[in-house]
Amino acid sequence: MNRRRWLIALAVLAVVTAASYAILTYARRERTVADAVAIYGDAARARLKPFFTRAHVAYPPRRIAFLIFKKERRLVVWARDDKAGWRFIRDYAVLAASGRSGPKQRQGDYQVPEGLYRIALLNPNSSYHLSMLVDYPNAFDRAQAQRDHRTNLGGDIFIHGKNVSIGCVAVGDPAIEELFTLAADTGIARMKVILAPNDLRVASPPVEAATPSWILRLWQTVAAALHEFPIELESNSALGVVGRSKVPSMKAGMRF
């Protein structure tokens, strides 16, 4: 009888141990992009789709572009499908970003990059809720650093949730849930990111006497890329972000 009780106790212990191990293993498992979309995707799509309907762009779109303006602290989403060109979808306030005008040049300068970038990956396990990795340094950044004899360019530049950031772009949790879902549904290979010192469609950058000529050329490249996205089509923006005067139509653009 005692032997039977002993065997039952061992069996119960084995079951409890296996269950505990399974729970711990699941708790420690890093979630995937699909896991994050399963959690946040339905609500995020419900918030996004009215903007796509208003813009007459099918969801998910064929391509998306994020325009990020550092001075105005504004992230603007444009999209296109197979039926039409680029259309303004909506914009978000950037809640935190460090640094000043000018591109990132080295590790620890706390600068947000400037230039033409891609999204390298989606991170569903971010300490800042969710995040998207910008592919800084890109080929231009590396080539210019080599000409300047600069090394240790830094990296790990993310668009992420929460409202704190050093060298990244923080947009808050609800916004990153929408942007993350949109990126996952569209595919990061069909995305581009334009990071600018300010909205170069309406104002020149803050050129100083000591501004290197290569930075001026970079800003010209960024300004040319922004021509695809006419600010006049953003007149139905819902945001009044500090630092940006909302004007129905402006043609001035950037001047040097």
N, C-alpha and C positions, 0 to 999 in steps of 0.2 A: 504493500500500500504506500509506504513511504517512498519507494522507488518510483511508483507511478506519479505521485505528487511532484517529485523531483523532476521527472521528465516533462510534466506539464509546465512547471515553473520555467524550465529551460526553454521550452517552446514559446511561451509568452514573452520571455526576455528577448528571444531572437526576433520575434515579430516587432516588439517595441523598438529594438535597436535598429532594425531595417527601416522602420517607418521614420524614426528620428533622423537616420542618415539621409533618407530621401528628402525629407523636409529641409534639412540643412543644405543639401546639394542644390535644391531648387532655389533656396533663398540666396545662395552665393552665386548662382548662375547669372552671368551678365545678360541683360535683355537685348534682343535684336531690334533692328529697325522695324521689322514686322510686328514685334511685341509692342513697341511704342505706338505704332500706327493703330494697332488694335485697341489700345487704351484711349488714345486722344483723337483718332482719325474721324470718327463719325461726327463728333461735336465740332471739330475744326472745319470739316467740309460743309456742315450746315451753316457755319458762319461765313465761309468763303463764297459759296455758290451764288448768293444774291449779287455779289460784286461781279462775278463772271457773267451772270445773266444780264446785268445792266450794261456790261461792256460788249455783249454779243460775242463772247468767246466760249467755246465748248470747254467743259471740264472733264478730265484734266486737259490742260492745253498742250499744244505741240511743243512750245518752247516758253521759257520764262526768263525774265531779267530782273535783277535786283539793282536798283540805283541807290547808292548810299552817299549822302551828303553830310560831311563831317560838321561843318559850321552850323547848318540848319538842324542837325540831329534828326535826320529824316531818312527812312528806308522806304523806297517806292517800288511797288511791284507792277511790272508790265508783263503781258502775255500775248501769245498769238496762236492761232490754230491754222488749219490748212485752207481756210476760207478767206482770211483777211490778214492784214499786216498787224504790227504791234498795237496793242490797246492798253490804256491805263486801267489797272484793276483797283488798287487801293494803296494807301500809304500807312506807315506806322511811325510812331515817335521812337527815336533812339533814346533810351533811358540813361545810358551811361557809355562813355567812350573817352579815353584819356588822350593826352597829347595836344598838338596844335596843327596848323596847316603845314603840309609837307609830307613826303612819303616816309615810310619806315626804312631805316638804313642799317640798324644793328640791334643785337640783343640788348634789352634793357633800356631802350630809348623811349619806351611807353607810347610809341606812335602807332596809330592805325594806318595801315598801308594805303597807298593811292595808286590806281592803275586799273588795268583790265584783268580780271581774274575769273577763275572757275571755282565751283564747289568740289573739293576733293573727296569728301566723305560726310556721311551723316552719323552723328554720335548720339545714340539713345541712352548712354550711360553717363552723361555729363553731370558734373557737380553743379551746373547751372541749369538744371532741369533737362533741356535738350539743346543740342548745338549742331552747327554745320561748319566744317573746316574749310577755310579759304586757302587756295593753293599758293600762298606766299611762303617763300620767295618764288616767283615765277621766272621764266627765262630772261625777261627784261631785267628783273631785280638782280639776278646772278651775274648777267653780263656787265651791268653798270658797276656792280660791286667789284668785279674783277678789274675794270678800267680804273676804279678809284683805289684799288689795293685794299679794299675792305673785306674782312672775314667775319664769321660769327654773325650772320644776318638775323638770327632769331627765327621764330616760327610760331606754330600753334596759335594762329589767329582764327578766332571763331566768331560766328554770329550765334548768340545764345540767349537763354532766358535770364530771369532775375533782373536786378536793376543796379548791379555793380560790375565794373570791368576795368582791367588794366591792359590797354592795347588791343582789346577786342570790341565787339559791338553788342551791347546788351539791349534787348527789346522787350523784356518781360515775358512771363510764362504763357499767357494766352496767345500773344503774337508768335512766339517761337513754335507753339503747337500748330498754328496755322501754316507757318512757313515750312516747318519740318514735314508736315503732311503733304503740302503742295509739292515740295521737292521730291518726296518719296513717290507720290502719284505720277509726277511728270518724268522723273529720272534725272539724276544729276548731270548726265552727259548732255542734256538739253537745256542747261542753265548757264547763264553768265552773270557776273557781278562786276559792276562799275563803281569803284570807290573814288570819290572826288573830294578835294579840299572844301568846296562849297558848290552850290548849284551853278555850274559854269554856263548854263543856258541863259542865265539872267544877269550874271555879274562876273567880273574878272576875278582871278585869284589874288590874294594879297602878296603881290610881287614886292620884294625888297631888293635893295642894292646888292646884297650879298647872295641872292638866290642864284644857285648854279644854273648854267644854261641847259644842262640835261633835265633839270626839273621843269624848266619852262617848256621844253619839248615834250616831256611827259604830260604836262597839263594840256598842251595842244592836242595830243593824241586822245586824252580822255574827253576833251571838249568835242572832238570830231565824232567819237563813239556815241556821245549823247545826242547827236543830231537825229538819230533814229527815233528819239522819244520826245516829240514836241511838247513843251510845257503847256501849250494852249489846251491840250487834251486832258490835262490834269485839273481843269477848272472845277470839276465836281468832287475834288478831294474833300474829305470830311474833317481833315485836321487843320488846325491853325497852329503850326509849330513855331515856337519862339525863334526869331532870327530869320524867318522867311516871310516876306510881304506877299500876300496872295493877290496877284494881278491877273485880270482876265486874259491879257495877251501882251507878251513882251518879245521883241525880236532882237534886243540888243546883243545878247550873248557875250562871249568872252573877247576882251581886247587886250593886247599887250603894247 
